[in-house]
Amino acid sequence: MKNMATHKQKTIVRDISWLSFNARVLQEAADLTEPLYERIRFLGIHSNNMDEFFRVRVAALKRMTQLGSKANMHLEDDPEKILEDIQTTVLNQMAEFTRIWENIVLEMEQENVFLVTEDQLNDEQKEFVTDFYDEEVSPNIIPLMVESIPTFPLLRDKSIFLGVVMWKKDSALKRKYALIEVPTRVTGRFILLPSPPGTHHIILVEDVIRYNLPQIFSFFGYDQYKSHIIKVTRDAELDMDTDISTSVIQKLQKSLKNRRKGKPVRMVYDREIDAGLLEYLIRRMNLTRRDNLIPGGRIHNFRHFMDFPDHIFRHQNERRKPFDHPMFTDGLRVTDVVLQKDIMLHFPYHSFNPVIDLLRESAIDPDVTTIKITCYRLASQSKVMNALINAVRNGKLVIVILELRARFDEEANLAWKDRLEDEGVKVIIGPPNMKVHAKICLIKKRINEHTTHYGFVSTGNMNEKTAKIYADHCLLTSHRNIMADVNRVFNYLENHKGGMEFLKECKTLIPSPEYSRKEIIKLINNEIKLALNKKRAAITLKMNSLSDEQLIMKLTEAARAGVELKLIIRGIFCMFTESKKFKRPVTAISIVDEYLEHARVWIFHNDGKEKVFISSADWMVRNLDHRVEATIPILEEDLKDELKAILNIQLNDNVKARVLNNELTNEYVTSYQQDRVRSQIETYHYLYKKTMIESEISSH
């Protein structure tokens, strides 16, 4: 992908950079060394990512063009130009997506897995499809004769619709149009058919409907049918009005209802669609040819392919299972260990169970008085929440700072709020106009008439489901200085109307807003000063996204001064890494693999006295200035070494790492060393070996 930035720009346009990240996801789907089911899953991830991109970013750009304002959410380009570049890039990715999918279909057939259409059914399958439609599909669909409806129906986001054209053979010009919402939420997308021995035949639920169109519309007397899938993506921005008499909860509930009616920002359709039907839909939905109308293949909403029935493949590899941290292999209580020393869990390699066990132990410990925790995204059947509810039932004070505005998890979090409050948990929403993104927990326990604080600080969500696929770090600690500052953050969240005084008092933890940006600049300036004094200066950064212009300019200044920069950025990356003015080449890579690299780690050489931090914050304006975030130093030397070892493994990746260059070409890192280094597998082996060694030592 060529970068569409002009030579005058200081940074790469954020949205073009994000599309470059999604191109890396597409590369995974094209990687022939990956198991077939994993490649199908990556197509689903790419599709889901693109849906969210249009709902949020493209929708925001379109709103800005309507307001006639320049894009200050972007660094230097104007929204009209960015939208043009997005359309070009998306169409190119769609073509590549189609090519990859067509190849995957051929490979599936070699595995005796066949995705069949309504025209390819044998007699037994036809009977099955008719019965399945009558029993499972028919009760869940409402065909709409759209030409007879004065107000065009609202086509739901995330749904797919079958656009049907009907006519009689002897009067082809008299055509009728209908729309049917495909009920994937009820039936699922993939229907396993009766199949010849040794094979698996699968039909999509929309093709079940296609097969039964003559039955659905029998009373009209039509004998000719054509049908095509369409999908509409809507603006997902929540319009939170400023009426102070309305509670945040009421505003959010109202906004969620309005989100369903958001303006269409994209329509994807089968490129074989009937021309008359396409024109009719564009006109009735008040779209224009400039509204991201994207022709695609027969199948849409590939996000469902993340759940493709993978058990049917012969060569299915077992996912590596998480293992216990060596300190917990002897069945010790997590609380007892954490009160003695800091423990670093690395998900998804380490099991998430110690986090849940820590909360469960606290829930029944008679000496524990209080548990406070921040929650952003929760598992649907959350063991974390169940432990907290148990704690309330055991007489503990439990305070949950619940972020209701976690995008696309708002409804789930509203439901958790009601459930928690019904159980007696004190739920706090946090400061207005500021999301709480910090991942922290504070537990208060009385020991010998003194109150001891312990808990954890994490880079990832307290979600046992995503902890199996998101790579994160979580520090379990009772360190007095860290926990004192965690307590100050909770004091701020509970009393935010009093201003930033509590955050200002933090001495070890670096909080956002207000303070992290200043501290980062101070840390970078220190490395610049060392470089200018001919001393070794180095910065290693790992995060999801780097788009903050001020910090990018500061890193650029560091590269010019001779600071050694090593950057591991999974997603958005807006820094130009190649310049003749840099005294040292900048190493910048992105790793996209089986697990989602979600952790944030900062390492500053500091003249040999290295400072190592883990954080919940990316280097983006929203994280540094408009969210509550927590960054902590790692104080134990062995844990510093562990984090550095993991980052070094990633910096040596020559299988799944891509170079982040000025042109956004996503070239794989090539290395002349003989050994292949796939960092996620090597990290697993490194931590597992460490567990085996330490467990053996403790057993003696």
Rosetta blueprint (number, residue, H / E / L):
1 M L
2 K L
3 N L
4 M L
5 A L
6 T L
7 H L
8 K L
9 Q L
10 K L
11 T L
12 I L
13 V L
14 R H
15 D H
16 I H
17 S H
18 W H
19 L H
20 S H
21 F H
22 N H
23 A H
24 R H
25 V H
26 L H
27 Q H
28 E H
29 A H
30 A H
31 D L
32 L L
33 T L
34 E L
35 P L
36 L H
37 Y H
38 E H
39 R H
40 I H
41 R H
42 F H
43 L H
44 G H
45 I H
46 H H
47 S H
48 N H
49 N H
50 M H
51 D H
52 E H
53 F H
54 F H
55 R H
56 V H
57 R H
58 V H
59 A H
60 A H
61 L H
62 K H
63 R H
64 M H
65 T H
66 Q H
67 L H
68 G L
69 S L
70 K L
71 A L
72 N L
73 M L
74 H L
75 L L
76 E L
77 D L
78 D L
79 P H
80 E H
81 K H
82 I H
83 L H
84 E H
85 D H
86 I H
87 Q H
88 T H
89 T H
90 V H
91 L H
92 N H
93 Q H
94 M H
95 A H
96 E H
97 F H
98 T H
99 R H
100 I H
101 W H
102 E H
103 N H
104 I H
105 V H
106 L H
107 E H
108 M H
109 E H
110 Q H
111 E L
112 N L
113 V E
114 F E
115 L E
116 V E
117 T L
118 E L
119 D L
120 Q L
121 L L
122 N L
123 D H
124 E H
125 Q H
126 K H
127 E H
128 F H
129 V H
130 T H
131 D H
132 F H
133 Y H
134 D H
135 E H
136 E H
137 V H
138 S H
139 P H
140 N H
141 I L
142 I L
143 P L
144 L E
145 M L
146 V H
147 E H
148 S H
149 I L
150 P L
151 T L
152 F L
153 P L
154 L L
155 L L
156 R L
157 D L
158 K L
159 S L
160 I L
161 F E
162 L E
163 G E
164 V E
165 V E
166 M E
167 W E
168 K E
169 K L
170 D L
171 S E
172 A E
173 L E
174 K E
175 R E
176 K E
177 Y E
178 A E
179 L E
180 I E
181 E E
182 V L
183 P L
184 T H
185 R H
186 V H
187 T H
188 G L
189 R L
190 F E
191 I E
192 L E
193 L E
194 P L
195 S L
196 P L
197 P L
198 G L
199 T L
200 H E
201 H E
202 I E
203 I E
204 L E
205 V H
206 E H
207 D H
208 V H
209 I H
210 R H
211 Y H
212 N L
213 L H
214 P H
215 Q H
216 I H
217 F L
218 S H
219 F H
220 F H
221 G L
222 Y L
223 D L
224 Q E
225 Y E
226 K E
227 S E
228 H E
229 I E
230 I E
231 K E
232 V E
233 T E
234 R E
235 D L
236 A L
237 E L
238 L L
239 D L
240 M L
241 D L
242 T L
243 D L
244 I L
245 S L
246 T L
247 S L
248 V H
249 I H
250 Q H
251 K H
252 L H
253 Q H
254 K H
255 S H
256 L H
257 K H
258 N H
259 R H
260 R L
261 K L
262 G L
263 K L
264 P E
265 V E
266 R E
267 M E
268 V E
269 Y E
270 D E
271 R L
272 E L
273 I L
274 D L
275 A H
276 G H
277 L H
278 L H
279 E H
280 Y H
281 L H
282 I H
283 R H
284 R H
285 M L
286 N L
287 L L
288 T L
289 R L
290 R L
291 D L
292 N L
293 L E
294 I E
295 P E
296 G E
297 G L
298 R L
299 I L
300 H L
301 N L
302 F H
303 R H
304 H H
305 F H
306 M H
307 D H
308 F L
309 P L
310 D H
311 H H
312 I H
313 F L
314 R L
315 H L
316 Q L
317 N L
318 E L
319 R L
320 R L
321 K L
322 P L
323 F E
324 D L
325 H L
326 P H
327 M H
328 F H
329 T L
330 D L
331 G L
332 L L
333 R L
334 V H
335 T H
336 D H
337 V H
338 V H
339 L H
340 Q H
341 K L
342 D L
343 I E
344 M E
345 L E
346 H E
347 F E
348 P L
349 Y L
350 H E
351 S L
352 F L
353 N H
354 P H
355 V H
356 I H
357 D H
358 L H
359 L H
360 R H
361 E H
362 S H
363 A H
364 I H
365 D L
366 P L
367 D L
368 V E
369 T E
370 T E
371 I E
372 K E
373 I E
374 T E
375 C E
376 Y L
377 R L
378 L L
379 A L
380 S L
381 Q L
382 S L
383 K H
384 V H
385 M H
386 N H
387 A H
388 L H
389 I H
390 N H
391 A H
392 V H
393 R H
394 N L
395 G L
396 K L
397 L E
398 V E
399 I E
400 V E
401 I E
402 L E
403 E L
404 L L
405 R L
406 A L
407 R L
408 F L
409 D L
410 E H
411 E H
412 A H
413 N H
414 L H
415 A H
416 W H
417 K H
418 D H
419 R H
420 L H
421 E H
422 D H
423 E H
424 G L
425 V L
426 K E
427 V E
428 I E
429 I L
430 G L
431 P L
432 P L
433 N L
434 M L
435 K E
436 V E
437 H L
438 A L
439 K E
440 I E
441 C E
442 L E
443 I E
444 K E
445 K E
446 R E
447 I E
448 N L
449 E L
450 H E
451 T E
452 T E
453 H E
454 Y E
455 G E
456 F E
457 V E
458 S E
459 T L
460 G L
461 N L
462 M L
463 N L
464 E L
465 K L
466 T H
467 A H
468 K H
469 I L
470 Y E
471 A E
472 D E
473 H E
474 C E
475 L E
476 L E
477 T E
478 S L
479 H L
480 R H
481 N H
482 I H
483 M H
484 A H
485 D H
486 V H
487 N H
488 R H
489 V H
490 F H
491 N H
492 Y H
493 L H
494 E H
495 N L
496 H H
497 K H
498 G H
499 G L
500 M L
501 E H
502 F H
503 L H
504 K H
505 E L
506 C L
507 K L
508 T L
509 L L
510 I E
511 P E
512 S E
513 P L
514 E L
515 Y L
516 S H
517 R H
518 K H
519 E H
520 I H
521 I H
522 K H
523 L H
524 I H
525 N H
526 N H
527 E H
528 I H
529 K H
530 L H
531 A H
532 L H
533 N L
534 K L
535 K L
536 R L
537 A L
538 A E
539 I E
540 T E
541 L E
542 K E
543 M E
544 N L
545 S L
546 L E
547 S L
548 D L
549 E H
550 Q H
551 L H
552 I H
553 M H
554 K H
555 L H
556 T H
557 E H
558 A H
559 A H
560 R H
561 A H
562 G L
563 V L
564 E E
565 L E
566 K E
567 L E
568 I E
569 I E
570 R L
571 G L
572 I L
573 F E
574 C L
575 M L
576 F L
577 T L
578 E L
579 S L
580 K L
581 K L
582 F L
583 K L
584 R L
585 P L
586 V L
587 T E
588 A E
589 I E
590 S E
591 I E
592 V L
593 D L
594 E L
595 Y L
596 L E
597 E E
598 H L
599 A L
600 R E
601 V E
602 W E
603 I E
604 F E
605 H L
606 N H
607 D H
608 G H
609 K L
610 E L
611 K E
612 V E
613 F E
614 I E
615 S E
616 S L
617 A L
618 D L
619 W E
620 M L
621 V H
622 R H
623 N H
624 L H
625 D H
626 H L
627 R E
628 V E
629 E E
630 A E
631 T E
632 I E
633 P E
634 I L
635 L L
636 E L
637 E H
638 D H
639 L H
640 K H
641 D H
642 E H
643 L H
644 K H
645 A H
646 I H
647 L H
648 N H
649 I H
650 Q H
651 L H
652 N L
653 D L
654 N L
655 V L
656 K L
657 A E
658 R E
659 V E
660 L L
661 N L
662 N L
663 E L
664 L L
665 T L
666 N L
667 E L
668 Y E
669 V L
670 T L
671 S L
672 Y L
673 Q L
674 Q L
675 D L
676 R L
677 V L
678 R L
679 S H
680 Q H
681 I H
682 E H
683 T H
684 Y H
685 H H
686 Y H
687 L H
688 Y H
689 K H
690 K H
691 T H
692 M H
693 I H
694 E H
695 S H
696 E H
697 I H
698 S H
699 S H
700 H L
